[in-house]
Amino acid sequence: MKKTLLLITVIYFLALFAVPCYMIYDYHDILSTGETYKIRVGAYDPYDPFRGRYVAIRPLLTELRWGGENIYLVKDTEDFVVAAEKTDDTNALGYVKKLNIERYYMNEKTAPLVEAHQRKAIAEGDLVYVIIKVKNGRYAIEGLYINGIAAEDFVK
C-alpha cells in the first residue's frame, strides 16, 4: 500500500511539474519559429492591482481591438498587419485562434516610464507597434517598439 501511494505521489508531482514546463517550451517555440507580424498600437492608462504594472496596448485596427476568434492576419511587405479577416481555415499562414493583445508586462518600475514614452510618441505621430509571432493558431508577444527601438531600451 505504501509503495502504491508513493508511486501515485511521484506521478502526481511529475505531472504537476510537466505542465508549466510544457507551457514555457511552447511559448519559446512560438517566439523562435513563429511567423512575424507587427501591429500598430495606441495607449491608455493601465494598472491591475493583482498583476501589477504593465504597458497597455490597444491595436489601432478595430478588428483586433477587442479580441478576435479565428482570424487571418493580412500583412504588408514590412510585416505590419493591415487587415484581419474571419476564417475557419486553420491551415492558413496567418491564422490565429484567439487574438487578444492588450497588455505588455514589464518590470514594476520601468512600465510607467515606458508608458510615458509611448504616450509622447503617439501624441507626436511616431510609430508605436508590437511584434507578435504566430504559429499553429497561437501567438506570443515578442516586444513593444517605439520608432523601431525596443521599449526596454528607453529605460536604460
N, C-alpha and C positions, 0 to 999 in steps of 0.2 A: 504494500500500500504506500509506503514512504517513497519507494523508487518511482512509482507512478505519479505521485504528487510532485516529486522533484522534476520528473520529465515534463509534466504539464507546465510547471512554473518556468522551466528553461525555455520551452517552446513559446510560451506567452511573452517572455521578455525579449526573445529573438524577434518575434513578430512586432512587438512594440518598438524595437529599435529599427527594424527594416522599413517601416512606413515613412518616417522622416528622412531616412537615408535615400529612399527612392524619390521622394519629393524634391530633395536637394539635387540629386542626379538629373531628374527630369528638367528642372529649371535651368541648370547649367548646360544641358544638352540642347535645349531650345536656344539659349544665348549663343552657343558656339556654332550650331549648324542651321539655325533658322534663317528664313528669308527676311531681309531688312526692309522696314517701312518707316517713313518719317511722317509724323502727324503734327501739324501746326496747332499750337495751343494758346489759350488766353489764361487769365488768372482770376482768383477770388480768394477771400481771406480764410485760411484753414486753421483749425485746431480741433483735436479729438482728445477729450480728457482721458480716455482709456488707452489709446495707442500713441499719444504724444504728438509732436510736431511733424509736419510734412509739408511739402510744397504741393499746393493744389494745382492741378492741371485740368483744363477744360478744352476739349477738342473744338476747333473752330467749325468743322463740318457738323452740321446739325444731325446727320445720320449717325454720328459717333458719339454725340453729346451725352445721351442718357443710356448708353449701352445698347448694343445690337446683338441679336441672336442670329446665328447662321448667316453671316455676311461675307461678301467677297470684296476685298480691298483692291481698288484700282489705283496704280501709282504711275507717276510720270517718269521721265528719264533720270531724274535726280532722286528717285525713291520716295518722293513726297506723295502721300495719299491724296488723290484728287476726287475720289468718289468712293462710296460704299453701297453695294447693291445686295439685296437679299438673294440668297441662293440656297439650294439644297444639295448642290454638287460638292460632296466632301472631298473630292479629289482635286479641286481647283487649287492653284498655287497660292493664292492669297486668301484662302478660306479660313475663317475664324469662327469657332463655335459660339463663344460669348465674349464680346469685347466690351470691357468696362474700365476705361482708364481715367481715373480722376485724382489719383494720389501718387506722389513720388516721395517715398520715405527717405529721410536723411537724418543726420545727427541733430539732436535737440537744439544745439547752439547754432548750427550753421543754417538750418532751414529758414529762420526768419531773415537772415542776410540774403540768401538766395532768392527768397520771395520778394525782397525789396528790389534786387537787381532785375528780377523777372518783370515786376510791375513797371519799373522805369523803362525797360526795353520795349515792352508792349505799348506804353504811352508814346514812346518815340518812334513807333512803327518798325522796330527791329524784328528780326526773325527769331521766334522762340518756338521750339519743337521738341518732341520726344522721339526717340528711336525705339521701336519695338521690333522684336524678332518673332516670326510666325513659323510654326512647324506643326503639321498634322492637326490643324484646328485649334491649337493652343498658342499662347503668346507669352512673352516676358518683356518687361520694360528694361531696355539696356541703359538708357540715360536721358537726362534733360539737358538741352543745349540752348544757349543764347548766342546768336550770331556765330554758330559753329564752335563755340567754346563750351566745354562741359561745365555744368553748374557747380560742381565741386571745386573747379579751378578759381571761381570768383571769391572764395573764402580763404584761399591760401595766403 
